[in-house]
């Protein structure tokens, strides 16, 4: 059986480093984190779905990750732009 060190070294060669993520993914992650912090601090509040006014399960939708607190609130049924 291989040692755990050899196993870790093998996985390191198979998986790309975290720093190789695309910049878009990093911007999206930062925007999601900014919304979570703003909700926690009370600077942003969840609103009903802007399509059907549902209150439960709404999520923030970012049109532009560069403006992280500029979000639209959508329920899961309308998340993909379905009317």
PyMOL commands that set and color helices and strands:
alter all, ss='L'
color gray80, all
select helices_A, chain A and resi 4-14+18-20+23-41+76-78
alter helices_A, ss='H'
color red, helices_A
select strands_A, chain A and resi 59-62+71-74
alter strands_A, ss='S'
color yellow, strands_A
deselect
rebuild
show_as cartoon
